[in-house]
Amino acid sequence: MTFQGMWADLLPVGRRADGGYQRFAWTAADMQCREWFRAGAARRGMDVETDRNGNLWAWLGAPGPDAVVTGSHLDSVPGGGAYDGPLGIVSAFAAIDALDRSALRRPLAVVAFTDEEGARFGVACLGSRLAAGVADPERTLALKDPDGTTLAEAMRAQGHDPSYVGPDPEALQRIGLFVELHVEQGRALEAPVGLGTAIWPHGRWRYDFRGEGNHAGTTALADRRDPMLSYAMTVLAARKRARLGGALATFGRVHVDPGGTNAIAVAVTGWLDSRAPDEATLAAVTAEIEQQAAERAARDGVTLTVTTESTSPEVSFPRVTLDWAAGVLGDPPRLPTGAGHDAGVLAAAGVPTAMLFVRNPTGVSHAPAEYAEEADCLAGVAALTRLLTAAAC
């Protein structure tokens, strides 16, 4: 099946009426994506295994050490675009089709990491984090989605035994090289394809503001302990601190209890996503946001609890691997990214890793307008094929 055929086959899975995607981990849409992956592997004579953490591996030949691995993820953020993640999987299969199999001298695999976006349980790159041993299995399995379902329960519901979840050094040790192709999540590329140099440090923090519920129509302003005021000020403070510090800070998700139009909230929970060019800047900006939130909460008679849900350090892709890839591809543009990726988790774990980015003319990501021209996608496949050929043949 051609790149275009594979893309058309996957496109309807989890698609919403507004054109966005809802492919959360361990849901029906995720299971459909997994079946699509297995079917694509079967057409190519590749054996598929599901590892202890739910990641899918399709092997061309027998699994073995010093393998060349490529892939990405299939899950999405709420209402996300079609390209973030799936482009890397479709391109991986297309590159397998373009290879001269008779020339292979190293094992070759395509991997689909589970729950890269963290949209359902709140922690990104769960599949790769667990495998790398940087996510605590007990804490991770206890994570709950908005409906109260734990990750362990979600896994069991889809036939995966969570009792084996945890570090998987054997899986990582057999990777001699990992290459992830991904749509650009910005508009920095002028060429069709670029090489990733680094991933900014980033993290997610949960802000729990708790006040006193009351009647919106009868409670004097001076008598209120309104957590919404504290939360609203924190959103504005985050934007200002990020702008002054040269960082990024976003409150993109909020839960209000009880959520009545004519009621003062009892509690407001907001989730902060923050990223910066270096770890010192990230630490300074997030500390300033928390301090301002605490000061405002105290003035409002509101309690505040801040919980770190995940943090990822700055990752620079190995210079040797980067220079090798640049030589194979004729020195394409190089660029860092503020977006997290499974490739970053593997690189931090010591796996030789490279990233390819395919140009995004809209500059939009995590939304339906995310896009890549077909010609640029095919250029990405060609670049990936050259890297896999140089490494494995």
C-alpha positions as CSV (number, residue, x, y, z in Angstrom):
1,M,0.0,0.0,0.0
2,T,1.3,3.5,-0.9
3,F,1.9,6.3,1.5
4,Q,-1.3,7.9,0.2
5,G,-3.3,4.7,0.7
6,M,-2.1,4.2,4.2
7,W,-2.8,7.8,5.1
8,A,-6.4,7.5,3.7
9,D,-6.9,4.3,5.5
10,L,-6.0,5.7,8.9
11,L,-7.6,9.1,8.5
12,P,-11.2,8.3,9.6
13,V,-10.1,6.7,12.9
14,G,-11.1,8.8,15.9
15,R,-12.0,11.8,13.7
16,R,-14.5,14.3,15.1
17,A,-17.1,16.3,13.3
18,D,-14.9,19.4,13.5
19,G,-12.0,17.7,11.7
20,G,-10.0,17.2,14.9
21,Y,-9.0,13.8,16.4
22,Q,-9.8,12.0,19.6
23,R,-7.5,9.1,19.8
24,F,-6.8,8.7,23.6
25,A,-4.8,5.8,24.9
26,W,-6.6,2.6,25.8
27,T,-9.9,3.7,24.1
28,A,-11.8,2.2,21.2
29,A,-10.1,4.7,18.8
30,D,-6.7,3.6,20.1
31,M,-7.5,0.0,19.6
32,Q,-8.6,0.7,16.0
33,C,-5.2,2.5,15.5
34,R,-3.4,-0.6,16.9
35,E,-5.3,-2.9,14.6
36,W,-4.3,-0.6,11.6
37,F,-0.7,-0.9,12.8
38,R,-0.9,-4.7,13.0
39,A,-2.5,-5.0,9.6
40,G,0.2,-2.8,8.1
41,A,2.9,-4.9,9.6
42,A,1.3,-8.1,8.5
43,R,1.1,-6.9,4.8
44,R,4.9,-6.4,5.0
45,G,5.6,-9.8,6.7
46,M,6.6,-8.1,9.9
47,D,6.0,-9.8,13.3
48,V,4.3,-7.6,15.9
49,E,4.9,-7.7,19.6
50,T,3.3,-5.7,22.5
51,D,5.8,-5.0,25.2
52,R,5.1,-4.9,28.9
53,N,4.1,-1.2,28.7
54,G,1.8,-1.5,25.8
55,N,4.1,-0.2,23.1
56,L,3.8,-2.0,19.7
57,W,6.9,-3.2,17.8
58,A,6.8,-4.5,14.2
59,W,10.0,-6.4,13.3
60,L,11.4,-7.0,9.9
61,G,13.1,-10.3,10.6
62,A,14.0,-11.6,14.1
63,P,14.3,-9.0,16.9
64,G,17.9,-8.6,17.9
65,P,20.6,-6.3,19.3
66,D,21.9,-3.2,17.5
67,A,18.5,-2.8,15.8
68,V,17.6,0.2,13.7
69,V,14.2,1.4,14.9
70,T,11.9,4.1,13.6
71,G,8.4,5.2,14.5
72,S,6.4,7.6,16.6
73,H,2.9,7.4,18.2
74,L,-0.8,7.1,17.2
75,D,-2.6,8.8,20.0
76,S,-3.8,12.5,20.0
77,V,-4.6,15.4,22.2
78,P,-8.3,16.4,22.5
79,G,-9.3,17.7,19.0
80,G,-5.8,17.3,17.7
81,G,-4.5,17.3,14.2
82,A,-4.0,14.3,11.9
83,Y,-0.3,14.5,11.5
84,D,1.1,14.7,15.1
85,G,2.4,11.2,15.6
86,P,0.7,9.2,12.8
87,L,2.9,10.9,10.1
88,G,5.9,9.2,11.7
89,I,4.2,5.7,11.7
90,V,2.9,6.0,8.1
91,S,6.3,7.3,6.9
92,A,8.0,4.4,8.7
93,F,6.0,1.8,6.9
94,A,6.5,3.7,3.6
95,A,10.3,3.7,4.2
96,I,10.2,0.0,4.9
97,D,8.6,-0.5,1.5
98,A,11.3,1.6,-0.2
99,L,14.2,-0.3,1.4
100,D,16.2,-3.0,-0.4
101,R,15.5,-5.8,2.1
102,S,18.1,-8.1,0.6
103,A,20.8,-5.6,1.7
104,L,19.8,-5.5,5.4
105,R,22.6,-6.3,7.8
106,R,20.9,-5.2,11.0
107,P,17.5,-5.9,12.5
108,L,14.9,-3.3,11.6
109,A,11.7,-2.3,13.5
110,V,8.8,0.1,13.5
111,V,7.6,1.1,17.0
112,A,4.3,2.8,18.0
113,F,4.7,4.2,21.5
114,T,1.6,4.3,23.6
115,D,0.1,7.5,25.2
116,E,2.7,9.9,24.0
117,E,0.4,12.9,24.4
118,G,-0.8,12.1,27.9
119,A,-4.3,13.4,27.0
120,R,-6.2,10.8,29.0
121,F,-4.1,10.4,32.2
122,G,-2.2,13.6,32.3
123,V,1.4,12.5,31.8
124,A,3.0,12.6,28.4
125,C,5.2,9.9,26.8
126,L,4.0,7.3,29.2
127,G,5.0,4.3,27.1
128,S,8.6,5.5,26.6
129,R,8.9,6.9,30.1
130,L,7.9,3.6,31.7
131,A,10.3,1.6,29.4
132,A,13.1,4.0,30.3
133,G,12.5,3.7,34.0
134,V,11.7,7.4,34.5
135,A,8.1,6.9,35.4
136,D,7.2,5.1,38.7
137,P,5.0,2.1,37.7
138,E,2.8,2.2,40.9
139,R,2.2,5.9,40.7
140,T,1.6,5.7,36.9
141,L,-0.9,2.9,37.1
142,A,-2.9,4.8,39.7
143,L,-3.3,7.9,37.4
144,K,-7.0,8.6,36.7
145,D,-8.7,10.0,33.7
146,P,-11.5,12.6,34.1
147,D,-14.1,9.8,34.6
148,G,-12.1,8.3,37.5
149,T,-10.8,5.3,35.5
150,T,-7.2,4.4,36.5
151,L,-4.6,3.5,33.9
152,A,-4.5,0.0,35.3
153,E,-8.2,-0.4,34.8
154,A,-8.1,1.0,31.3
155,M,-5.3,-1.4,30.3
156,R,-7.2,-4.4,31.7
157,A,-10.4,-3.3,29.9
158,Q,-8.4,-3.6,26.6
159,G,-6.8,-6.9,27.5
160,H,-3.4,-5.7,28.6
161,D,-2.0,-7.0,31.9
162,P,-0.8,-4.0,33.9
163,S,1.1,-6.2,36.4
164,Y,4.1,-6.2,34.1
165,V,4.3,-2.4,33.6
166,G,7.7,-0.9,34.4
167,P,11.3,-0.5,33.3
168,D,12.1,-2.5,30.2
169,P,15.9,-2.3,29.7
170,E,15.9,-5.3,27.4
171,A,13.7,-3.4,24.9
172,L,15.9,-0.3,25.0
173,Q,19.2,-2.2,24.9
174,R,18.4,-3.8,21.6
175,I,18.0,-0.3,19.9
176,G,21.2,0.6,18.2
177,L,19.6,3.7,16.5
178,F,16.2,5.3,16.8
179,V,14.9,7.8,14.2
180,E,11.6,9.6,14.8
181,L,9.9,11.5,12.0
182,H,7.4,14.1,13.1
183,V,5.5,17.0,11.6
184,E,7.0,20.4,12.5
185,Q,5.1,22.0,15.3
186,G,5.7,25.6,14.3
187,R,6.7,27.4,11.2
188,A,10.5,27.6,11.3
189,L,11.3,25.3,8.4
190,E,11.7,26.7,4.9
191,A,12.9,23.4,3.5
192,P,10.6,20.3,3.3
193,V,12.7,18.4,5.9
194,G,14.8,19.4,8.9
195,L,16.9,17.8,11.6
196,G,16.0,18.2,15.3
197,T,18.9,19.3,17.5
198,A,17.3,19.5,21.0
199,I,14.1,19.5,23.0
200,W,13.4,22.2,25.5
201,P,12.9,21.2,29.1
202,H,9.2,21.1,30.0
203,G,6.7,20.0,32.6
204,R,3.1,19.9,33.8
205,W,1.9,21.1,37.1
206,R,-1.6,20.8,38.7
207,Y,-2.9,23.9,40.6
208,D,-5.7,23.1,43.1
209,F,-7.5,26.2,44.4
210,R,-10.0,25.5,47.1
211,G,-12.4,28.2,48.5
212,E,-16.0,28.2,49.7
213,G,-19.1,27.5,47.6
214,N,-21.9,30.0,47.9
215,H,-24.8,31.7,46.1
216,A,-23.7,34.0,43.2
217,G,-26.7,36.3,43.7
218,T,-26.7,36.8,47.5
219,T,-23.1,36.6,48.7
220,A,-21.5,40.0,49.0
221,L,-18.2,40.4,47.2
222,A,-16.4,41.1,50.5
223,D,-17.7,37.8,52.0
224,R,-16.5,35.6,49.1
225,R,-13.7,33.0,49.1
226,D,-13.8,32.5,45.4
227,P,-11.1,30.2,43.9
228,M,-11.9,31.3,40.4
229,L,-10.4,34.8,41.2
230,S,-7.2,33.1,42.3
231,Y,-7.1,30.9,39.2
232,A,-7.8,33.8,36.8
233,M,-5.0,35.9,38.2
234,T,-2.7,32.9,38.0
235,V,-3.5,32.4,34.3
236,L,-2.6,36.1,33.6
237,A,0.5,35.8,35.8
238,A,1.7,32.8,33.9
239,R,1.5,34.6,30.6
240,K,3.4,37.6,32.0
241,R,6.1,35.6,33.7
242,A,6.7,33.6,30.6
243,R,6.9,36.6,28.4
244,L,9.4,38.4,30.7
245,G,11.4,35.2,31.1
246,G,11.6,34.1,27.5
247,A,9.7,30.9,28.2
248,L,6.2,29.5,27.4
249,A,3.4,28.9,30.0
250,T,-0.1,27.7,29.2
251,F,-3.1,26.8,31.3
252,G,-5.0,24.8,28.7
253,R,-7.2,22.7,30.9
254,V,-9.4,23.6,33.9
255,H,-12.0,21.9,36.0
256,V,-14.5,23.8,38.1
257,D,-16.5,22.2,41.0
258,P,-19.5,22.3,41.1
259,G,-19.6,24.2,37.8
260,G,-22.9,26.0,38.4
261,T,-23.6,29.3,36.5
262,N,-25.2,30.8,39.6
263,A,-22.8,29.4,42.1
264,I,-19.4,30.5,43.5
265,A,-17.1,27.6,42.9
266,V,-15.9,25.4,45.8
267,A,-12.7,24.4,43.9
268,V,-10.9,25.1,40.7
269,T,-8.2,22.9,39.3
270,G,-6.0,24.1,36.4
271,W,-3.1,22.4,34.7
272,L,0.0,24.4,33.8
273,D,2.2,23.4,30.9
274,S,5.5,25.3,30.8
275,R,8.6,25.1,28.6
276,A,11.8,27.1,28.3
277,P,15.1,27.1,26.4
278,D,17.0,25.9,29.5
279,E,16.3,24.3,32.8
280,A,17.3,27.4,34.9
281,T,14.8,29.5,33.0
282,L,12.0,26.9,33.4
283,A,12.6,26.6,37.1
284,A,12.7,30.4,37.6
285,V,9.5,31.0,35.6
286,T,7.5,28.2,37.2
287,A,8.6,29.2,40.7
288,E,7.5,32.8,40.1
289,I,4.1,31.6,38.8
290,E,3.6,29.5,41.9
291,Q,4.6,32.3,44.2
292,Q,2.2,34.8,42.6
293,A,-0.6,32.2,42.8
294,A,0.0,31.5,46.4
295,E,0.1,35.2,47.3
296,R,-3.2,35.8,45.4
297,A,-4.8,32.8,47.0
298,A,-4.0,34.0,50.5
299,R,-5.6,37.4,49.7
300,D,-8.7,35.6,48.4
301,G,-9.0,33.3,51.5
302,V,-8.3,30.4,49.2
303,T,-6.0,27.4,49.8
304,L,-3.6,26.4,47.0
305,T,-1.8,23.0,46.4
306,V,0.6,22.7,43.5
307,T,1.5,19.2,42.4
308,T,4.2,18.4,39.8
309,E,2.7,15.8,37.4
310,S,5.7,15.4,35.1
311,T,9.0,17.1,34.2
312,S,11.4,16.4,31.4
313,P,14.9,17.8,31.3
314,E,16.5,19.5,28.4
315,V,17.6,16.9,25.8
316,S,20.2,17.5,23.1
317,F,20.4,14.8,20.5
318,P,23.8,13.1,20.3
319,R,26.2,15.2,18.2
320,V,27.7,12.2,16.6
321,T,24.3,11.0,15.4
322,L,23.2,14.4,14.4
323,D,26.4,15.0,12.3
324,W,26.0,11.5,10.7
325,A,22.4,12.1,9.8
326,A,23.3,15.6,8.4
327,G,26.0,14.0,6.2
328,V,23.6,11.3,4.8
329,L,20.9,13.9,4.0
330,G,23.2,16.7,2.6
331,D,23.1,19.0,5.7
332,P,19.4,19.9,5.9
333,P,18.3,22.8,8.2
334,R,18.7,22.1,12.0
335,L,16.2,23.3,14.6
336,P,15.3,22.8,18.3
337,T,11.8,22.2,19.4
338,G,9.7,23.1,22.5
339,A,7.6,20.0,22.0
340,G,8.3,16.8,23.9
341,H,8.7,13.5,22.0
342,D,9.4,9.8,22.7
343,A,12.8,10.4,20.9
344,G,13.7,12.8,23.7
345,V,13.0,10.2,26.4
346,L,15.1,7.7,24.6
347,A,17.9,10.1,24.0
348,A,18.0,11.0,27.7
349,A,18.2,7.3,28.4
350,G,21.3,7.0,26.3
351,V,19.8,5.6,23.1
352,P,21.5,7.0,19.9
353,T,18.6,9.1,18.5
354,A,17.8,11.4,15.7
355,M,14.6,13.4,14.7
356,L,13.4,14.5,11.3
357,F,10.8,17.2,11.0
358,V,8.5,17.7,8.0
359,R,7.5,21.3,7.2
360,N,4.2,22.5,8.4
361,P,3.0,25.5,6.3
362,T,0.2,26.5,8.7
363,G,2.5,26.5,11.8
364,V,-0.5,25.0,13.7
365,S,-0.3,21.9,15.8
366,H,-2.5,20.1,18.3
367,A,-5.5,21.5,16.3
368,P,-7.3,20.5,13.1
369,A,-5.4,23.1,11.0
370,E,-2.2,21.1,11.5
371,Y,-0.9,20.2,8.0
372,A,1.9,19.0,5.8
373,E,1.9,19.1,2.0
374,E,1.9,15.7,0.4
375,A,5.1,16.5,-1.5
376,D,6.8,17.4,1.8
377,C,5.6,14.2,3.4
378,L,7.1,12.2,0.6
379,A,10.3,14.1,1.0
380,G,10.2,13.1,4.6
381,V,9.8,9.4,3.6
382,A,12.7,9.7,1.2
383,A,14.9,11.2,3.9
384,L,13.9,8.6,6.4
385,T,14.6,5.9,3.9
386,R,18.1,7.2,3.3
387,L,18.8,7.2,7.0
388,L,17.5,3.7,7.5
389,T,19.4,2.5,4.5
390,A,22.6,4.1,5.6
391,A,22.3,2.6,9.1
392,A,20.9,-0.8,8.4
393,C,22.1,-1.9,5.0
